Amino acid sequence: MKRGAGLNFDPKAQLQHILEDYPGGQLLSEALQNAEDGGASEFTLLLDMREHDVAECALSGPAFMLIDNGTGFGDREWRSLRAVHRSEKRSSPKEIGCFGMGSRSYFHYADIIAVMSRGKYVGIDPLDVTARDGGWEVDLTAAAADDSLVEARRLFAPATHTGMVHGELCEGFDESGRGAAFRLPLRRAKDVEREQLSGTGLLGPQISPAQAEALMADWADAAPRLLLFLSSVETV
């Protein structure tokens, strides 16, 4: 059963302002910092080029996926993700990211952030692309196999125990108990056109599959250097 994610801000203008402070191209470093703060030993970044059989076309296409085997999302992390105008990491000086403001940099690439962690499937949709009241929250432990659960399983199949490569991508990730998996659907030409027609500006440019592949190559080159600055994450 989906329910609204409860975004508690005027999203677009604030996101545009925040993204000015987070240059594009930093997805890997921001995601690694989040994984480090969550105590992860392993982190995976992949480009899922498949088209998934889900009802919502805004979620179905190619996407970046970020997976770690850290502590995952508790109440504090969910609050931080939903409150784009502040980050609770500021009260914890030892933490670099902790799913705080750095995660907002993901909106350089996608208009929607979908997250699976510790028994929840949550979507942050500040532009309300999916017409789900700014996002959604699904209890993955629910017995009823409704459309929301089917959607979550299909979109996150490479990472979950229902996927054929679970454990190979990120050892220790468990959708119900440990770690976090993000899915960032690449911003399409139609998404850019939609926001141009709104007259309120864009969160970011279109990210074509070819551009995404080029970014992946750049991040692969950068990963060994970034690991030198981390104490928890050992494998990327």
C-alpha positions in Angstrom: 0.0 0.0 0.0 1.4 3.3 -1.1 1.1 6.5 1.0 2.5 10.0 0.3 6.1 10.4 1.2 5.3 13.6 3.1 7.7 16.1 1.5 7.7 19.1 3.8 9.1 21.9 1.6 8.4 24.0 -1.5 10.5 21.7 -3.6 11.6 23.0 -6.9 13.0 26.4 -6.1 14.9 25.0 -3.1 16.3 22.1 -5.0 17.5 24.5 -7.8 19.2 26.6 -5.1 20.9 23.6 -3.5 22.0 22.1 -6.8 23.9 25.3 -7.4 26.2 24.3 -4.5 26.6 20.8 -5.7 28.3 20.6 -9.2 27.3 17.8 -11.5 29.6 14.8 -11.8 30.0 14.2 -8.1 27.5 11.4 -7.7 30.1 8.7 -6.9 31.9 10.8 -4.2 28.6 11.8 -2.6 27.3 8.2 -2.6 30.6 6.9 -1.2 30.4 9.4 1.6 26.9 8.3 2.4 28.0 4.6 2.4 31.0 5.5 4.6 28.8 7.2 7.2 26.5 4.2 7.3 29.4 1.9 8.1 29.3 0.1 4.8 32.3 -2.1 3.8 31.1 -2.5 0.2 29.5 -0.1 -2.3 28.2 -0.7 -5.8 27.4 1.8 -8.6 25.8 0.3 -11.7 24.0 1.6 -14.8 20.9 -0.5 -15.4 20.1 -0.1 -19.1 17.0 -2.3 -19.1 13.4 -1.2 -19.6 11.3 -2.6 -16.7 7.7 -3.8 -17.0 6.1 -1.3 -14.5 3.0 0.9 -14.9 4.9 4.2 -14.2 6.9 5.0 -17.3 8.9 7.7 -15.4 10.5 4.9 -13.4 10.8 2.1 -16.0 13.8 3.2 -18.1 17.6 3.2 -17.7 18.8 4.3 -14.3 21.9 4.6 -12.0 21.7 2.2 -9.1 23.7 2.8 -5.9 23.9 -0.1 -3.4 25.7 -0.4 -0.1 25.7 -2.8 2.9 25.8 -0.3 5.7 23.3 0.3 8.4 20.6 1.6 6.0 17.8 4.1 6.7 16.4 4.7 10.1 13.9 7.4 11.0 16.5 10.1 11.0 17.8 9.3 7.5 14.3 9.1 6.1 13.5 12.6 7.6 16.7 14.0 6.2 16.0 12.7 2.7 12.6 14.2 2.7 13.7 17.6 4.0 15.6 19.1 1.2 16.1 22.5 3.0 18.3 21.0 5.8 20.4 18.0 6.6 20.5 16.5 10.1 24.1 15.4 9.5 25.0 18.9 10.7 24.4 17.8 14.3 26.9 14.9 13.8 30.3 16.4 12.8 31.9 13.0 12.3 29.6 12.2 9.5 30.3 13.3 6.0 27.0 12.7 4.2 24.6 10.4 6.0 22.0 10.6 3.3 21.8 14.4 3.9 22.4 17.3 1.6 24.8 15.4 -0.6 22.0 13.0 -1.7 20.2 16.0 -3.2 23.0 16.2 -5.8 21.4 13.1 -7.3 18.8 15.4 -8.7 21.4 16.5 -11.2 20.7 13.2 -13.0 17.1 12.3 -12.1 13.8 14.0 -11.2 12.9 11.1 -8.9 14.9 9.3 -6.3 13.7 5.8 -5.4 15.1 4.0 -2.3 14.9 0.5 -0.9 16.1 0.1 2.7 15.2 -1.8 5.8 11.8 -3.0 4.7 10.7 0.2 3.0 10.4 1.3 -0.7 10.3 5.1 -0.8 10.1 7.5 -3.6 11.0 11.2 -3.5 9.3 12.9 -6.4 9.5 16.7 -5.7 8.1 17.6 -9.2 5.3 15.1 -8.7 6.1 13.5 -12.0 4.2 10.3 -10.9 1.2 12.2 -9.5 1.8 10.5 -6.1 1.6 13.5 -3.8 5.3 14.2 -4.0 6.4 10.6 -3.4 5.4 7.4 -1.8 6.2 4.9 0.9 5.7 1.1 0.7 6.0 -1.5 3.4 8.0 -4.3 1.8 7.0 -6.7 4.6 3.3 -6.5 3.7 1.9 -9.9 2.8 -0.3 -8.6 0.0 1.5 -8.5 -3.4 -0.1 -5.3 -4.7 1.2 -3.2 -7.6 3.5 -1.2 -5.4 5.4 -4.3 -4.3 5.6 -5.7 -7.8 7.0 -2.3 -8.9 9.7 -2.4 -6.2 10.7 -5.9 -6.9 11.1 -5.3 -10.6 12.9 -2.0 -10.4 15.4 -3.3 -7.7 15.7 -6.8 -9.0 19.5 -6.6 -9.5 19.9 -5.8 -5.8 17.4 -7.8 -3.9 17.1 -11.5 -3.0 14.6 -11.9 -5.8 17.3 -10.9 -8.3 19.4 -13.4 -10.0 22.7 -11.7 -9.0 22.0 -10.9 -5.4 25.2 -11.1 -3.3 27.4 -10.6 -6.4 26.6 -6.9 -6.7 26.9 -5.9 -3.0 27.5 -8.6 -0.5 25.6 -8.2 2.7 22.8 -6.0 1.3 19.4 -7.1 2.6 16.3 -5.2 1.6 14.7 -5.9 5.0 17.6 -5.5 7.4 20.8 -4.0 6.1 22.0 -1.5 3.6 20.4 0.9 1.1 19.7 0.8 -2.6 19.0 3.9 -4.6 17.6 4.0 -8.1 17.9 7.2 -10.1 16.0 7.1 -13.4 17.9 9.0 -16.0 16.3 12.3 -16.9 14.8 12.0 -20.4 14.2 14.5 -23.2 10.5 14.4 -22.4 11.2 15.3 -18.8 13.3 18.3 -19.8 10.5 19.4 -22.2 7.9 19.1 -19.4 9.8 21.4 -17.1 10.6 23.9 -19.8 6.9 24.2 -20.5 6.3 24.8 -16.8 8.3 28.0 -17.0 10.0 27.4 -13.7 13.3 26.2 -14.9 15.1 22.8 -14.8 16.7 20.7 -12.1 19.2 19.5 -14.7 19.8 18.5 -18.3 18.8 15.4 -20.1 21.1 12.4 -19.3 21.2 10.1 -22.3 22.4 6.5 -22.0 25.6 7.4 -23.9 26.3 10.3 -21.4 25.6 7.9 -18.5 28.1 5.4 -19.9 30.7 8.1 -20.2 30.1 9.2 -16.6 30.4 5.6 -15.4 33.8 5.3 -17.1 34.9 8.5 -15.4 33.7 7.3 -12.0 35.4 4.0 -12.5 38.7 5.8 -13.0 38.1 7.9 -9.9 37.1 5.1 -7.5 40.5 3.9 -6.4 41.6 7.5 -5.5 38.4 8.1 -3.5 38.8 4.9 -1.5 42.0 6.4 -0.1 40.0 8.8 1.9 37.6 6.3 3.4 38.1 4.0 6.4 35.0 1.8 6.3 34.3 1.2 2.6 36.9 -1.2 1.2 35.3 -2.4 -2.0 33.7 -0.4 -4.9 
